[in-house]
Amino acid sequence: MEVSNANNVKIYSVTSAGRSAIPDWLARKNAKSLKKDQEWRRRIELIQDFEFPEASLRIKPTRDGNYILATGVYQPQLRVYELAQKSMKLDRHQDCENVQFEILSDDWTKTVMLQADRTIELHSQFGMHYKTRVPKFGRDLAYHFPTCDLMVGGASNEIWRLNLEQGRFLNALATECPAVNVMHINPAHQLFGFGGEDGRLEFWDPRERRRIGALDIGTAVVKSVGAGVLEAFPEISALKFGDDGLTLAVGTATGQVLVYDLRSASPMVFKDHQYGFPIKSLAMHSTGNVVSADTKIIKIWNKDTGKAFTSVEPPNDINDVCVWDNSGLIMVANEGVQIQTFYIPQLGPAPKWCTYLDNLTEEMEENPATTIYDDYKFVTRKELSNLGLDHLIGTNVLKAYMHGFFLDLRLYEKAKAIANPFEYEEYKRRMVQERIEKQRASRISAVKKLPKINRSMAVKLMDGEPGDDMDSDEERKKKKKRKKEIVRTGASAENPLGDSRFADMFKDEDFQIDETSHEYKLHHPSESRMAAAKQAFEKVDDQDVGDEYSESDPEGNASSDLDEFDDDSDSDDSEDDQIRFTRHRKPKAGDTKSKSLSFYELKEGHAASLNNADATRKASSVIQAKKQSFEERLRTTGDVSRDKVERTRSGNLSITFKPGGKGETDDHSDDAAPRREKRSVKELGLPGDRTSGRGGRGGRGGRGGSGGARGRGGGRGRGRGGRGGRGGRGR
């Protein structure tokens, strides 16, 4: 149930939305889809089949309040709805379109209809009872209950009278109007009122059947509005007497409503609808309000002051309005399929046959829902000026809301196309590109490209930035954990976060992050420093590193020494070499994966800046050291004799140690002997190892080996050593 709030008065549209107008055959065909349609399932049908195939023309309730009669097209027909069952009781098809009808009995059983071909049809419960014709085309009819006279007015100055008790035409009432558009009988004292197309309103006494007064409505309208404003002559198009017997409301064909007191010739209230359409219907409500309707809008206002209460705008043109007595229910016959129904709780309670409307409205007030405008576009004042539509501010085209306006979507698209004629082509090209990319995404592709928007952020989220080799082991572990989370959440290169809610951050250009902005650098200071450090270094190729390390041993021994072979070495030496290299290449138990190291070298342009920075830092440290006491310098310096390893600011490792000469003793000499003993050939248990003597020191390689029985000891080191000295004489 849709809700509108005009002038702080809630108006509930009891008629379902456009989906509720689906024909029965189409509803059955699309039954499965309609089951899932929440709007269709939550619709409210006040009365079943409360509609016509094309349009509804007139609608009236019976005096007992149990039935509703309505006429419409196409084909021309009369439909009777029983309110106790909330459904259609019957429908009767006719040969010609109905202009007006009257209910003769308290229920629906006796009716009279004025048709467009000058025919008058009298219907009873079983069907059409009698049919006759009038001299000229009729425009309105009225029934006088005390005398049983049916009066018909039309394109003539005469009012034709058909007495239903006698079954014959009586003498016509001759008026001074060229034609009679509307007529109404005062319910209090049975005064006749005839409105003519010349703007004159005549009053007739039914007892004497003569005119007793007249009002020039056209002249009053011209004086109030002005002759230059009116586009047509103000004919009288609607007429309604109040239940008090003194109040009279008159509507004109130019959209004005005048309220008179029968005791005064001047109007009490003048109301203009401002649309210029003829007034179609007038009603006096028990709350003291007048319900006036033209082709576009229904206005409810006070009959004494003219103050607006609220207004209702149906989706289609209005033909007739039915207002329930002492109630807030309004039914509208219109040019649409359905008969529109509106309920205004502030105007009155719901009728007794649909009291559940009060409960529904109370529930909706407890759980308010936000109104969604599907056919409107919200624009700010600045956007409105860019479109060149700022001159519409203050008109009915714009609906003010918050800091902007609601504009009709069709008008917005037209204005946008005029302001930027090439925007549609760009939008079309973008949509085609998105559709092509969507089709490509369904194919099997091994390579997934990173998004164009926020590529650096996507790289960081997917852990694929080029600076990963400089990370520590702890950072690598964190990134591995992050990769597992990405796999678990279903993230991809197009959506690194793995959440559809944030997918537009890598697709829409409005979410592009400007990493060169000052605000970004303030929020990410570490990234700016890391970027500066990365600019100062460049990665060294693995091939260059391999060439450098192929020339020198990691321990500082020349690789050329490995290629020197001793021609005088015997089979024992070659066997010993084979065993040593086998033990050296055997991996440890814990080393299951080999780590590949990456090397970086300082660029030429940044070396001078780093040297200057180091010189400045050293100068400042010297100045600070001079200010310190001797005790503080000792505490900060520490033990200079101990070796230490430091990392410089540029990322290199600095080793500080104290070299020892030949004459100095080694503090760890006791530990060196067992290691030497462990690495000797004795451990192999060879057959020639019976007597031993200490051999001389080998060359630039390993230590001298133990001399065997033949008196020659072989020297071996980590590199290939030179020829060892002679061993001692065996014991």
BELTAPE-V521682 format. One record per backbone hydrogen bond with DSSP energy under -1.0 kcal/mol. NH is the residue of the N-H (numbers start at 1). CO is the residue of the C=O. Records with the same first field share a line. If there is no record, write none. Layout:
# BELTAPE-V521682
NH = CO / CO
This chain:
# BELTAPE-V521682
4 = 11
6 = 9
11 = 4
12 = 343
13 = 2
14 = 12 / 341
15 = 341
20 = 17
21 = 18
22 = 19
27 = 23
28 = 24
29 = 25
30 = 26
31 = 28
34 = 30
35 = 31
41 = 37
42 = 38
48 = 86
50 = 47
51 = 49
52 = 337
54 = 73
55 = 73
56 = 334
57 = 71
58 = 71
60 = 69
62 = 67
64 = 106
65 = 62
68 = 81
69 = 60
70 = 79
71 = 58
72 = 77
73 = 55
77 = 72
78 = 92
79 = 70
80 = 90
81 = 68
82 = 87
83 = 66
86 = 82
87 = 82
89 = 80
90 = 80
92 = 78
94 = 76
99 = 114
100 = 114
102 = 112
104 = 110
105 = 110
111 = 123
112 = 102
113 = 121
114 = 100
115 = 119
116 = 97
118 = 115
120 = 132
121 = 113
122 = 130
123 = 111
124 = 127
129 = 122
130 = 122
132 = 120
134 = 118
139 = 153
140 = 153
142 = 151
144 = 149
148 = 144
149 = 144
150 = 162
151 = 142
152 = 160
153 = 140
155 = 137
156 = 154
159 = 173
160 = 152
162 = 150
163 = 168
164 = 148
167 = 163
168 = 163
170 = 161
173 = 159
175 = 157
180 = 154
181 = 195
182 = 195
184 = 193
186 = 191
190 = 186
192 = 204
193 = 184
194 = 202
195 = 182
196 = 200
197 = 179
199 = 196
201 = 215
202 = 194
203 = 213
204 = 192
205 = 210
209 = 205
212 = 203
213 = 203
215 = 201
217 = 199 / 215
218 = 199
220 = 216
221 = 217
222 = 218
223 = 219
224 = 220
225 = 221
226 = 222
230 = 226
235 = 233
236 = 196
237 = 251
238 = 251
240 = 249
242 = 247
245 = 242
248 = 260
249 = 240
250 = 258
251 = 238
252 = 256
253 = 235
255 = 252
257 = 271
258 = 250
259 = 269
260 = 248
262 = 246
264 = 261
268 = 259
269 = 259
271 = 257
273 = 255
279 = 252
280 = 293
281 = 293
283 = 291
285 = 289
288 = 285
290 = 301
291 = 283
292 = 299
293 = 281
294 = 297
298 = 312
299 = 292
300 = 310
301 = 290
302 = 307
303 = 288
306 = 302
309 = 300
310 = 300
312 = 298
318 = 295
319 = 333
320 = 333
322 = 331
324 = 329
327 = 324
328 = 349
330 = 342
331 = 322
332 = 340
333 = 320
335 = 317
339 = 50
340 = 332
342 = 330
343 = 12
344 = 328
347 = 344
348 = 344
354 = 351
357 = 354
358 = 355
360 = 356
361 = 357
362 = 358
363 = 359
364 = 360
365 = 361
366 = 362
367 = 363
377 = 407
379 = 405
384 = 380
385 = 381
386 = 382
387 = 383
389 = 384
392 = 389
393 = 390
395 = 392
399 = 406
401 = 404
404 = 401
405 = 379
406 = 399
407 = 377
409 = 375
412 = 408
413 = 409
414 = 410
415 = 411
416 = 412
417 = 413
418 = 414
419 = 415
420 = 416
423 = 420
426 = 422
427 = 423
428 = 424
429 = 425
430 = 426
431 = 427
432 = 428
433 = 429
434 = 430
435 = 431
436 = 432
437 = 433
438 = 434
439 = 435
440 = 436
441 = 437
443 = 440
458 = 454
459 = 455
460 = 456
461 = 457
462 = 458
464 = 459
468 = 465
471 = 468
476 = 472
477 = 473
478 = 474
479 = 475
480 = 476
481 = 477
482 = 478
483 = 479
484 = 480
485 = 481
486 = 482
487 = 483
488 = 484
489 = 485
491 = 486
492 = 495
498 = 495
502 = 499
503 = 500
506 = 503
507 = 504
508 = 504
511 = 508
512 = 509
517 = 514
521 = 517
522 = 518
523 = 519
524 = 520
528 = 524
529 = 525
530 = 526
531 = 527
532 = 528
533 = 529
534 = 530
535 = 531
538 = 601
540 = 599
545 = 541
546 = 542
547 = 543
548 = 544
549 = 545
550 = 546
553 = 557
556 = 553
559 = 551
564 = 561
574 = 570
575 = 571
576 = 572
577 = 573
578 = 574
579 = 575
580 = 576
581 = 577
582 = 578
583 = 579
584 = 580
585 = 581
592 = 590
601 = 538
603 = 536
610 = 606
611 = 607
612 = 608
613 = 609
614 = 610
615 = 611
616 = 612
617 = 613
618 = 614
619 = 615
620 = 616
621 = 617
622 = 618
623 = 619
624 = 620
625 = 621
626 = 622
627 = 623
633 = 629
634 = 630
635 = 631
636 = 632
637 = 633
638 = 634
644 = 656
646 = 654
648 = 652
651 = 648
654 = 646
656 = 644
669 = 666
673 = 669
675 = 671
676 = 672
677 = 673
678 = 674
679 = 675
684 = 681
685 = 682
689 = 686
690 = 688
701 = 699
703 = 716
707 = 693
708 = 712
711 = 708
716 = 703
717 = 719
727 = 711
